[in-house]
Amino acid sequence: MHDLDVSGFTSNRRYRFTNDVPVVDIGFRLADVKEMGLESEPTDVSVNWWKCEQALRRHEATSEEIAFLEAPCAAP
């Protein structure tokens, strides 16, 4: 279970199981956020956004989700 943020996409995939364990992603995606009318929250990302974007792409975030996540990070 995860929310729709950078760590939600990336941190839940760090552990590697020894056995073949079925994993079901029940976290929020952008479609869920839109459907429920949820708002983004302020985010302080002190790392290079390009690296975050590359990690999001590796973890199958859509271009629209990446743009949604970048907006609060780019705000002054």
DSSP file (Angstrom, degrees, kcal/mol; ACC not computed):
  #  RESIDUE AA STRUCTURE BP1 BP2  ACC     N-H-->O    O-->H-N    N-H-->O    O-->H-N    TCO  KAPPA ALPHA  PHI   PSI    X-CA   Y-CA   Z-CA
    1    1 A M              0   0    0      0, 0.0     2,-0.3     0, 0.0    26,-0.2   0.000 360.0 360.0 360.0 132.9    0.0    0.0    0.0
    2    2 A H        -     0   0    0     24,-0.0    26,-2.2     7,-0.0     2,-0.1  -0.986 360.0-120.9-152.9 160.3    1.4    3.4   -0.9
    3    3 A D        -     0   0    0     -2,-0.3     2,-1.4    24,-0.2    24,-0.1  -0.392  47.5 -85.2 -93.3-179.4    0.3    6.9   -1.7
    4    4 A L  S    S+     0   0    0     -2,-0.1     2,-0.3    25,-0.1    25,-0.1  -0.666  85.6 104.3 -93.1  85.9    1.1    8.8   -4.9
    5    5 A D  S  > S-     0   0    0     -2,-1.4     4,-1.6     1,-0.1     5,-0.2  -0.922  84.0 -90.9-149.3 175.0    4.5   10.2   -4.3
    6    6 A V  H  > S+     0   0    0     -2,-0.3     4,-1.6     1,-0.2     3,-0.4   0.926 125.2  45.2 -58.9 -48.0    8.1    9.5   -5.4
    7    7 A S  H  >>S+     0   0    0      1,-0.2     4,-2.5     2,-0.2     5,-0.5   0.826 106.6  61.1 -68.4 -29.2    8.9    7.2   -2.5
    8    8 A G  H  45S+     0   0    0      1,-0.2     4,-0.3     2,-0.2    -1,-0.2   0.861 109.0  42.9 -62.9 -34.8    5.5    5.4   -2.9
    9    9 A F  H  <5S+     0   0    0     -4,-1.6    -1,-0.2    -3,-0.4    -2,-0.2   0.838 128.5  25.7 -76.1 -33.5    6.6    4.4   -6.4
   10   10 A T  H ><5S+     0   0    0     -4,-1.6     3,-1.3    -5,-0.2    -2,-0.2   0.841 108.7  60.0-106.4 -37.9   10.2    3.4   -5.5
   11   11 A S  G ><5S+     0   0    0     -4,-2.5     3,-1.3     1,-0.3     4,-0.3   0.791  95.2  63.3 -71.7 -26.9   10.6    2.4   -1.9
   12   12 A N  G 3 <S+     0   0    0     -5,-0.5    -1,-0.3    -4,-0.3    -2,-0.1   0.507 100.0  56.1 -76.1  -0.6    8.2   -0.6   -1.9
   13   13 A R  G <  S+     0   0    0     -3,-1.3    -1,-0.3     1,-0.1    -2,-0.2   0.240  78.6  92.2-112.8  13.3   10.4   -2.4   -4.4
   14   14 A R    <   +     0   0    0     -3,-1.3     2,-0.2     2,-0.0    -2,-0.1   0.871  68.7  80.1 -74.7 -37.2   13.7   -2.4   -2.6
   15   15 A Y        -     0   0    0     -4,-0.3     2,-0.6    -3,-0.1     0, 0.0  -0.513  66.3-155.3 -76.4 136.1   13.2   -5.7   -0.9
   16   16 A R        -     0   0    0     -2,-0.2     2,-0.1     0, 0.0    -2,-0.0  -0.952  13.9-138.1-112.6 117.1   14.0   -8.8   -2.9
   17   17 A F        -     0   0    0     -2,-0.6     4,-0.0     1,-0.1     0, 0.0  -0.451   4.8-146.4 -73.0 143.7   12.2  -12.0   -1.8
   18   18 A T  S    S+     0   0    0     -2,-0.1     2,-0.2     2,-0.1    -1,-0.1   0.867  88.0  49.1 -72.8 -38.5   14.1  -15.2   -1.8
   19   19 A N  S    S-     0   0    0      1,-0.0     2,-1.2    -3,-0.0    -2,-0.1  -0.574 103.8 -95.3 -97.7 163.0   10.9  -17.1   -2.7
   20   20 A D        +     0   0    0     -2,-0.2    -2,-0.1     2,-0.0    -1,-0.0  -0.677  52.9 177.9 -79.4  98.9    8.4  -16.3   -5.4
   21   21 A V        -     0   0    0     -2,-1.2     2,-0.3    -4,-0.0    -4,-0.1  -0.903  29.9-124.2-108.5 126.7    5.9  -14.2   -3.5
   22   22 A P        -     0   0    0      0, 0.0     2,-0.5     0, 0.0    -2,-0.0  -0.541  27.8-161.7 -70.3 129.4    2.9  -12.7   -5.3
   23   23 A V        -     0   0    0     -2,-0.3     2,-0.5     2,-0.0    -2,-0.0  -0.954   4.7-161.6-115.8 129.3    2.9   -8.9   -4.7
   24   24 A V        -     0   0    0     -2,-0.5     2,-0.8     2,-0.0     0, 0.0  -0.948  13.8-140.7-113.1 120.9   -0.3   -6.9   -5.3
   25   25 A D        +     0   0    0     -2,-0.5    -2,-0.0     1,-0.1     0, 0.0  -0.706  29.4 165.8 -81.3 111.6    0.1   -3.2   -5.7
   26   26 A I        +     0   0    0     -2,-0.8    -1,-0.1     2,-0.0     2,-0.1   0.006  35.9 120.3-114.5  27.5   -2.9   -1.6   -3.9
   27   27 A G  S    S-     0   0    0    -26,-0.2   -24,-0.2     1,-0.1     2,-0.2  -0.325  70.2 -82.8 -87.0 171.8   -1.5    2.0   -3.9
   28   28 A F        -     0   0    0    -26,-2.2     2,-0.3    -2,-0.1    -1,-0.1  -0.482  39.9-171.8 -74.2 141.0   -2.8    5.1   -5.3
   29   29 A R    >>  -     0   0    0     -2,-0.2     4,-1.9   -25,-0.1     3,-0.7  -0.781  43.2 -96.1-120.2 171.0   -2.3    6.0   -9.0
   30   30 A L  H 3> S+     0   0    0     -2,-0.3     4,-2.6     1,-0.3     5,-0.2   0.855 123.5  58.9 -60.3 -36.3   -3.2    9.3  -10.7
   31   31 A A  H 3> S+     0   0    0      1,-0.2     4,-2.4     2,-0.2    -1,-0.3   0.885 106.5  48.9 -59.8 -38.0   -6.6    8.0  -11.9
   32   32 A D  H <> S+     0   0    0     -3,-0.7     4,-2.2     2,-0.2     6,-0.2   0.916 109.9  51.0 -66.5 -43.4   -7.5    7.3   -8.2
   33   33 A V  H  X>S+     0   0    0     -4,-1.9     5,-2.3     1,-0.2     4,-0.6   0.921 113.9  44.3 -60.5 -45.4   -6.4   10.8   -7.1
   34   34 A K  H ><5S+     0   0    0     -4,-2.6     3,-0.8     1,-0.2    -2,-0.2   0.921 111.8  52.5 -65.6 -44.3   -8.6   12.3   -9.9
   35   35 A E  H 3<5S+     0   0    0     -4,-2.4    -1,-0.2     1,-0.2    -2,-0.2   0.860 115.5  40.6 -61.1 -36.8  -11.6   10.1   -9.2
   36   36 A M  H 3<5S-     0   0    0     -4,-2.2    -1,-0.2    -5,-0.1    -2,-0.2   0.469 108.3-122.5 -92.2  -2.6  -11.6   11.0   -5.5
   37   37 A G  T <<5 +     0   0    0     -3,-0.8    -3,-0.2    -4,-0.6     2,-0.1   0.826  50.2 168.8  67.1  31.3  -10.8   14.7   -6.1
   38   38 A L      < -     0   0    0     -5,-2.3     2,-0.3    -6,-0.2    -1,-0.2  -0.459  25.3-136.6 -77.7 150.7   -7.7   14.5   -3.9
   39   39 A E        -     0   0    0     -2,-0.1     2,-0.1     1,-0.1    -1,-0.1  -0.728  18.6-109.6-104.1 155.5   -5.3   17.4   -3.9
   40   40 A S        -     0   0    0     -2,-0.3    -1,-0.1     1,-0.0    29,-0.0  -0.426  31.3-137.0 -76.2 159.6   -1.5   17.3   -4.0
   41   41 A E        -     0   0    0     -2,-0.1    -1,-0.0     1,-0.1     0, 0.0  -0.858  30.4 -85.5-116.8 154.3    0.4   18.2   -0.9
   42   42 A P        -     0   0    0      0, 0.0     2,-0.4     0, 0.0    31,-0.1  -0.273  48.2-165.2 -58.1 141.3    3.5   20.4   -0.6
   43   43 A T        -     0   0    0     29,-0.4     2,-0.7     2,-0.1    -3,-0.0  -0.993  17.7-156.3-133.5 136.8    6.7   18.4   -1.1
   44   44 A D        +     0   0    0     -2,-0.4     2,-0.7     2,-0.0    29,-0.1  -0.902  16.4 178.0-112.5 102.4   10.3   19.2   -0.4
   45   45 A V        -     0   0    0     -2,-0.7     4,-0.1    28,-0.1    -2,-0.1  -0.902   7.6-179.2-106.1 110.0   12.5   17.2   -2.6
   46   46 A S        +     0   0    0     -2,-0.7     2,-0.2     2,-0.1    -1,-0.1   0.247  57.1  84.9 -94.2  14.0   16.1   18.1   -2.0
   47   47 A V  S    S-     0   0    0      1,-0.1     2,-0.3     2,-0.0    -2,-0.1  -0.628  98.1 -74.3-107.9 170.8   17.5   15.7   -4.6
   48   48 A N    >>  -     0   0    0     -2,-0.2     4,-1.6     1,-0.2     3,-0.6  -0.492  36.9-147.3 -65.4 120.6   18.0   16.1   -8.3
   49   49 A W  H 3> S+     0   0    0     -2,-0.3     4,-3.1     1,-0.2     5,-0.2   0.860  96.4  62.8 -61.4 -34.8   14.5   15.9   -9.9
   50   50 A W  H 3> S+     0   0    0      1,-0.2     4,-2.2     2,-0.2    -1,-0.2   0.904 104.0  48.1 -56.8 -41.7   16.0   14.3  -13.0
   51   51 A K  H <> S+     0   0    0     -3,-0.6     4,-2.2     2,-0.2    -1,-0.2   0.898 111.5  50.0 -66.1 -40.2   17.1   11.3  -10.9
   52   52 A C  H  X S+     0   0    0     -4,-1.6     4,-2.6     1,-0.2    -2,-0.2   0.929 110.0  50.9 -62.0 -44.5   13.7   11.1   -9.3
   53   53 A E  H  X S+     0   0    0     -4,-3.1     4,-2.3     1,-0.2    -2,-0.2   0.906 109.4  50.0 -61.0 -42.2   12.1   11.2  -12.8
   54   54 A Q  H  X S+     0   0    0     -4,-2.2     4,-2.2    -5,-0.2    -1,-0.2   0.903 111.2  49.2 -63.4 -41.1   14.3    8.4  -14.0
   55   55 A A  H  X S+     0   0    0     -4,-2.2     4,-1.6     2,-0.2    -2,-0.2   0.907 109.8  51.8 -64.1 -41.9   13.4    6.3  -10.9
   56   56 A L  H  <>S+     0   0    0     -4,-2.6     5,-2.7     1,-0.2    -2,-0.2   0.914 109.4  49.6 -61.3 -42.7    9.7    6.9  -11.5
   57   57 A R  H ><5S+     0   0    0     -4,-2.3     3,-1.7     1,-0.2    -1,-0.2   0.908 108.4  52.9 -62.6 -41.6   10.1    5.8  -15.1
   58   58 A R  H 3<5S+     0   0    0     -4,-2.2    -1,-0.2     1,-0.3    -2,-0.2   0.826 109.3  50.4 -61.8 -30.2   11.9    2.6  -14.1
   59   59 A H  T 3<5S-     0   0    0     -4,-1.6    -1,-0.3    -5,-0.1    -2,-0.2   0.136 123.7-105.2 -98.6  19.9    9.0    1.9  -11.7
   60   60 A E  T < 5 +     0   0    0     -3,-1.7     2,-0.2     1,-0.2    -3,-0.2   0.739  59.6 161.6  69.6  29.4    6.4    2.4  -14.4
   61   61 A A      < -     0   0    0     -5,-2.7    -1,-0.2    -8,-0.1     2,-0.1  -0.587  39.8-119.4 -72.2 143.0    5.0    5.8  -13.5
   62   62 A T     >  -     0   0    0     -2,-0.2     4,-2.4     1,-0.1     5,-0.2  -0.365  20.8-109.8 -78.3 164.2    3.2    7.4  -16.4
   63   63 A S  H  > S+     0   0    0      1,-0.2     4,-2.2     2,-0.2     5,-0.1   0.875 121.7  52.6 -60.3 -37.4    4.3   10.7  -18.0
   64   64 A E  H  > S+     0   0    0      2,-0.2     4,-2.1     1,-0.2    -1,-0.2   0.892 109.1  48.7 -66.9 -40.0    1.1   12.3  -16.5
   65   65 A E  H  > S+     0   0    0      2,-0.2     4,-2.4     1,-0.2    -2,-0.2   0.898 110.5  51.5 -66.1 -39.9    1.9   10.9  -13.0
   66   66 A I  H  X S+     0   0    0     -4,-2.4     4,-2.1     2,-0.2    -2,-0.2   0.922 110.1  48.5 -63.1 -44.1    5.5   12.2  -13.3
   67   67 A A  H  X S+     0   0    0     -4,-2.2     4,-1.6     1,-0.2    -1,-0.2   0.901 111.1  51.1 -62.8 -40.5    4.2   15.7  -14.3
   68   68 A F  H  < S+     0   0    0     -4,-2.1    -2,-0.2     1,-0.2    -1,-0.2   0.903 113.1  45.0 -62.1 -42.4    1.7   15.6  -11.4
   69   69 A L  H  X S+     0   0    0     -4,-2.4     4,-0.6     1,-0.2    -1,-0.2   0.805 110.9  54.1 -73.1 -29.7    4.5   14.7   -8.9
   70   70 A E  H  X S+     0   0    0     -4,-2.1     4,-2.1    -5,-0.2     3,-0.5   0.839  91.7  74.5 -73.5 -32.5    6.9   17.3  -10.3
   71   71 A A  H  X S+     0   0    0     -4,-1.6     4,-1.0     1,-0.3     3,-0.3   0.894  98.6  42.2 -52.7 -51.4    4.6   20.2  -10.0
   72   72 A P  H  4 S+     0   0    0      0, 0.0   -29,-0.4     0, 0.0    -1,-0.3   0.814 114.5  53.7 -67.4 -25.8    4.9   20.6   -6.1
   73   73 A C  H  < S+     0   0    0     -4,-0.6    -2,-0.2    -3,-0.5   -28,-0.1   0.818 108.0  49.4 -74.4 -30.9    8.6   20.0   -6.4
   74   74 A A  H  < S+     0   0    0     -4,-2.1    -1,-0.2    -3,-0.3    -3,-0.1   0.646  86.0 106.8 -84.8 -15.1    9.1   22.8   -8.9
   75   75 A A     <        0   0    0     -4,-1.0    -4,-0.0    -5,-0.2     0, 0.0  -0.389 360.0 360.0 -66.1 139.5    7.2   25.4   -7.0
   76   76 A P              0   0    0      0, 0.0    -1,-0.1     0, 0.0    -3,-0.0   0.511 360.0 360.0 -68.7 360.0    9.4   28.1   -5.4
